[in-house]
Amino acid sequence: MLRVQVEVWPGGRVLQSQVIGVANIANASELADVSDYEGYVDGIPVEVKGHLRSEGAWSLLRKALEDAGY
């Protein structure tokens, strides 16, 4: 599973950090070279079909964000 958490640290102060976004994306294809994924971006269900695992996590995250309407 890929989990991405985006935080804001006002003035670089971790004690005042705030979570402003979370994505949880899981492989639904038993780690095939071309895989399908399911998950949530800020509570919105997402599906990514036919992702080439060799494209990496950032590409997968971009596709999940697009599916969530971002």
N, CA, C and O of each residue as an XYZ file, in Angstrom:
280
protein
N       0.847     -1.173      0.000
C       0.000      0.000      0.000
C       0.893      1.236      0.000
O       1.921      1.287      0.674
N       0.476      2.211     -0.762
C       1.134      3.513     -0.792
C       0.303      4.472      0.045
O      -0.903      4.610     -0.160
N       0.964      5.136      0.992
C       0.283      6.155      1.798
C       1.073      7.449      1.650
O       2.285      7.480      1.863
N       0.372      8.507      1.284
C       0.985      9.823      1.157
C       0.215     10.762      2.065
O      -1.009     10.867      1.982
N       0.950     11.448      2.938
C       0.340     12.415      3.845
C       1.017     13.754      3.605
O       2.241     13.860      3.680
N       0.227     14.766      3.319
C       0.752     16.106      3.060
C       0.477     16.957      4.292
O      -0.651     17.024      4.780
N       1.529     17.606      4.785
C       1.420     18.442      5.973
C       1.950     19.839      5.687
O       2.810     20.031      4.827
N       1.425     20.802      6.419
C       1.957     22.156      6.421
C       2.619     22.360      7.780
O       2.039     22.049      8.820
N       3.833     22.882      7.756
C       4.573     23.185      8.982
C       4.790     24.693      9.027
O       5.785     25.175      8.485
N       3.901     25.449      9.650
C       4.033     26.908      9.678
C       5.384     27.329     10.275
O       5.709     26.979     11.409
N       6.151     28.075      9.501
C       7.452     28.532      9.967
C       8.425     27.406     10.249
O       9.418     27.612     10.946
N       8.161     26.210      9.720
C       9.025     25.060      9.957
C       8.836     24.407     11.318
O       9.660     23.590     11.730
N       7.777     24.749     12.013
C       7.535     24.240     13.374
C       6.662     22.983     13.324
O       5.463     23.054     13.054
N       7.284     21.836     13.589
C       6.579     20.562     13.530
C       5.446     20.486     14.551
O       4.432     19.837     14.293
N       5.598     21.125     15.687
C       4.554     21.062     16.713
C       3.276     21.782     16.289
O       2.219     21.570     16.883
N       3.369     22.626     15.272
C       2.185     23.312     14.755
C       1.748     22.755     13.403
O       0.956     23.372     12.691
N       2.275     21.580     13.058
C       1.959     21.004     11.742
C       0.480     20.645     11.646
O      -0.171     20.329     12.641
N      -0.030     20.704     10.416
C      -1.416     20.343     10.127
C      -1.442     19.450      8.898
O      -0.800     19.753      7.892
N      -2.172     18.363      8.974
C      -2.360     17.478      7.820
C      -3.380     18.135      6.905
O      -4.475     18.491      7.341
N      -3.019     18.298      5.626
C      -3.949     18.917      4.676
C      -4.372     17.960      3.563
O      -5.194     18.319      2.720
N      -3.815     16.732      3.553
C      -4.218     15.760      2.549
C      -3.653     14.391      2.844
O      -2.541     14.267      3.357
N      -4.431     13.341      2.514
C      -3.995     11.960      2.711
C      -4.482     11.120      1.539
O      -5.628     11.229      1.102
N      -3.577     10.278      1.041
C      -3.937      9.315     -0.004
C      -3.481      7.928      0.433
O      -2.343      7.748      0.865
N      -4.373      6.956      0.320
C      -4.065      5.551      0.566
C      -4.438      4.784     -0.694
O      -5.599      4.773     -1.102
N      -3.444      4.138     -1.312
C      -3.662      3.467     -2.590
C      -3.056      2.066     -2.511
O      -1.876      1.915     -2.193
N      -3.862      1.043     -2.800
C      -3.418     -0.345     -2.678
C      -3.457     -1.051     -4.027
O      -4.358     -0.825     -4.835
N      -2.469     -1.906     -4.259
C      -2.411     -2.713     -5.475
C      -3.483     -3.795     -5.387
O      -3.564     -4.516     -4.392
N      -4.300     -3.905     -6.428
C      -5.375     -4.900     -6.469
C      -5.075     -5.993     -7.489
O      -5.968     -6.753     -7.863
N      -3.814     -6.080     -7.945
C      -3.458     -7.012     -9.025
C      -2.283     -7.915     -8.677
O      -1.575     -8.374     -9.574
N      -2.065     -8.175     -7.411
C      -1.002     -9.076     -6.971
C       0.361     -8.689     -7.526
O       1.152     -9.553     -7.904
N       0.633     -7.386     -7.575
C       1.939     -6.838     -7.961
C       2.358     -7.184     -9.389
O       3.547     -7.347     -9.664
N       1.395     -7.295    -10.291
C       1.703     -7.529    -11.701
C       2.437     -6.316    -12.272
O       2.317     -5.213    -11.737
N       3.197     -6.510    -13.355
C       3.925     -5.400    -13.984
C       2.992     -4.266    -14.400
O       3.341     -3.090    -14.300
N       1.804     -4.636    -14.866
C       0.751     -3.659    -15.160
C      -0.365     -3.960    -14.169
O      -1.007     -5.007    -14.241
N      -0.588     -3.034    -13.244
C      -1.474     -3.303    -12.108
C      -2.642     -2.336    -12.039
O      -2.599     -1.229    -12.577
N      -3.684     -2.788    -11.360
C      -4.830     -1.953    -11.017
C      -4.723     -1.598     -9.534
O      -4.215     -2.381     -8.731
N      -5.207     -0.414     -9.189
C      -5.109      0.082     -7.824
C      -6.456      0.614     -7.359
O      -7.259      1.095     -8.158
N      -6.690      0.521     -6.053
C      -7.893      1.050     -5.421
C      -7.473      1.795     -4.168
O      -6.453      1.476     -3.558
N      -8.252      2.774     -3.792
C      -7.941      3.472     -2.555
C      -8.782      4.701     -2.358
O      -9.887      4.824     -2.887
N      -8.224      5.620     -1.572
C      -8.915      6.855     -1.229
C      -7.947      8.023     -1.273
O      -6.789      7.900     -0.873
N      -8.426      9.145     -1.757
C      -7.696     10.407     -1.682
C      -8.613     11.377     -0.936
O      -9.671     11.755     -1.437
N      -8.204     11.765      0.239
C      -9.031     12.643      1.089
C     -10.457     12.118      1.233
O     -11.416     12.888      1.185
N     -10.590     10.815      1.409
C     -11.897     10.198      1.613
C     -12.675      9.911      0.340
O     -13.759      9.332      0.403
N     -12.147     10.301     -0.812
C     -12.809     10.072     -2.100
C     -12.298      8.753     -2.671
O     -11.089      8.595     -2.838
N     -13.182      7.798     -2.977
C     -12.723      6.530     -3.555
C     -12.088      6.758     -4.929
O     -12.594      7.539     -5.735
N     -10.970      6.065     -5.185
C     -10.277      6.174     -6.474
C      -9.953      4.796     -7.011
O      -9.796      3.832     -6.262
N      -9.857      4.728     -8.347
C      -9.422      3.527     -9.057
C      -8.444      3.939    -10.139
O      -8.687      4.886    -10.888
N      -7.343      3.222    -10.213
C      -6.378      3.432    -11.285
C      -6.219      2.083    -11.972
O      -5.795      1.109    -11.350
N      -6.554      2.029    -13.238
C      -6.483      0.782    -14.010
C      -5.285      0.817    -14.949
O      -5.009      1.843    -15.570
N      -4.573     -0.301    -15.053
C      -3.525     -0.455    -16.045
C      -2.287      0.403    -15.821
O      -1.683      0.879    -16.782
N      -1.905      0.605    -14.571
C      -0.713      1.407    -14.278
C       0.542      0.550    -14.426
O       0.633     -0.534    -13.851
N       1.499      1.037    -15.192
C       2.792      0.363    -15.309
C       3.580      0.619    -14.031
O       3.924      1.763    -13.734
N       3.867     -0.429    -13.279
C       4.565     -0.248    -12.008
C       5.931      0.395    -12.212
O       6.433      1.075    -11.317
N       6.533      0.190    -13.370
C       7.847      0.783    -13.645
C       7.787      2.307    -13.732
O       8.829      2.959    -13.663
N       6.591      2.894    -13.882
C       6.436      4.356    -13.918
C       6.610      4.980    -12.539
O       6.860      6.180    -12.434
N       6.481      4.190    -11.493
C       6.756      4.669    -10.148
C       5.571      5.243     -9.388
O       4.456      5.363     -9.896
N       5.876      5.593     -8.138
C       4.845      6.025     -7.198
C       4.276      7.393     -7.532
O       3.079      7.617     -7.350
N       5.110      8.325     -8.020
C       4.607      9.677     -8.302
C       3.608      9.654     -9.451
O       2.616     10.383     -9.429
N       3.862      8.831    -10.437
C       2.928      8.698    -11.551
C       1.607      8.098    -11.066
O       0.532      8.541    -11.469
N       1.696      7.094    -10.204
C       0.499      6.482     -9.630
C      -0.285      7.502     -8.818
O      -1.509      7.572     -8.925
N       0.405      8.284     -8.016
C      -0.265      9.305     -7.210
C      -0.956     10.332     -8.101
O      -2.085     10.732     -7.816
N      -0.298     10.764     -9.174
C      -0.905     11.722    -10.099
C      -2.202     11.161    -10.675
O      -3.210     11.866    -10.738
N      -2.181      9.900    -11.095
C      -3.375      9.267    -11.667
C      -4.495      9.164    -10.628
O      -5.664      9.374    -10.952
N      -4.141      8.842     -9.389
C      -5.144      8.750     -8.319
C      -5.745     10.125     -8.026
O      -6.952     10.245     -7.815
N      -4.906     11.156     -8.014
C      -5.404     12.523     -7.795
C      -6.349     12.935     -8.908
O      -7.383     13.549     -8.643
N      -6.011     12.607    -10.153
C      -6.883     12.931    -11.282
C      -8.216     12.207    -11.148
O      -9.269     12.788    -11.409
N      -8.175     10.931    -10.738
C      -9.409     10.158    -10.589
C     -10.289     10.751     -9.489
O     -11.515     10.664     -9.556
N      -9.659     11.354     -8.475
C     -10.403     11.976     -7.377
C     -10.922     13.368     -7.750
O     -11.660     13.985     -6.982
N     -10.536     13.853     -8.918
C     -11.028     15.151     -9.367
C     -10.117     16.313     -9.048
O     -10.539     17.465     -9.149
N      -8.882     16.050     -8.665
C      -7.927     17.123     -8.368
C      -7.139     17.484     -9.611
O      -6.283     18.368     -9.565
